[in-house]
């Protein structure tokens, strides 16, 4: 899934330079550094919980110089430029198995914690609440389980949250959508909750909730997200009701995917205002009526998928798009594949 998305610029040039090992200058050997001493304790406890490391990535996690450990990056402390501290950890794609110890809460200067595409399991320690400077948390593509890690709600500096492709379950706290996040990836878990009333409070530019069990409907005040939202993917859940016309006010949207839900009613004509939209997927719902010509007139729209609905008409200009739409609709002069009986029943129940 990660390969399907850009990183949204969250790793800025400043971050790359700030956490470069080449810029690290170790403290004089005779000068005790309590922050690195705490880091040494935390990482050694972590190493004890690692049960498999097929690439031997952590093989040099020995000795007190933690700044030279693989995947550990140091920089001058934010409150004292004369001492170094652990600022970033990156163990991505190492297929390491194990768990996270409470002692990781000792890394109080940590800004980036990336361990995606491994085999880590268990839960996220409550001690992560001490990581007040944490900016990016990426634990995706692992085997974490249990309830939503509420500890992330206690991270005031957090901007990028990626916990997708794990085994989390249960509800998602509505407070998540009140946080000042830039990206929310919680897709491909086993979350079960209703779309919260404060969903539109989110400041995220990318929200991906796909492949969970979310019911309810997109809120009518969704236009509140117009200034920030670029990508919204809520496919394969249990969303119902109609698409609110207010969705047409999300003028910065480039990707909108609401496929594989239970949405009904027509596509709002206001969606023709989504001038930046590049990908639109409304397939596998119970949407009906004619497809608005304004949608297919969007200049930046490259892919429009609307198969497996109850649409009755397609504008001529839709034929110019790289679309996937004729299958399982009832569009005149197109080869229908839905049984006539089902469509007769549907239209008999539609309002006159």
Secondary structure, 3 states (H helix, E strand, C coil): CHHHCCCCCCCCHHHHHHCCHHHCCCCCCCCCCHHHHHHHHHHHHHHHCEEEECCCCCCCCCCCCHHHCCCEEEEEECCEEEEEEEEEEECCCCCEEECCCHHHHHCCCCCEEECCCCEEEECCCHHHHHCCCCCEEECCCCEEEEECCHHHHHCCCCCEEECCCCEEEECCCHHHHHCCCCEEECCCCEEEEECCCCHHHCCCCEEECCCCEEEECCCCCHHHHCCCCCEEECCCCEEEEECCHHHHHCCCCCEEECCCCEEEECCCHHHHHCCCCCEEECCCCEEEEECCHHHHCCCCCCEEECCCCEEEECCHHHHHCEEECCCCCCCCCCCCCCCHHHHHHHHHHCCC
